[in-house]
Amino acid sequence: MAVVAAWFHGKSTGQTKAQDEAKAAIGAAQSQTVAAQQQAAQAAADAEQAQKSLQDVQNASQAHAEAQQIPDNQLDAELEQIGALRKD
């Protein structure tokens, strides 16, 4: 009888240890999942900021290109006026 009781106790202790290890593994996996979700959220925020920065650079580039065209357009208009004055 003592041998059977010892065997059940050992089996019970082994199951408890396995259950504790499984719970610890689940807890670790959940922690890693939360950390991964936080990293993904940060990466999404960083990507959104990068997209805004890219848009700002594109807008500045477009404004610069337009600003460079202004003198040429004004010069063309002035040359046309001079040409019109000469014809008169």
Secondary structure, 3 states (H helix, E strand, C coil): CHHHHHHHHHHHHHHHHHHHHHHHHHHHHHHHHHHHHHHHHHHHHHHHHHHHHHHHHHHHHHHHHHHHHHHHHHHHHHHHHHHHHHHC
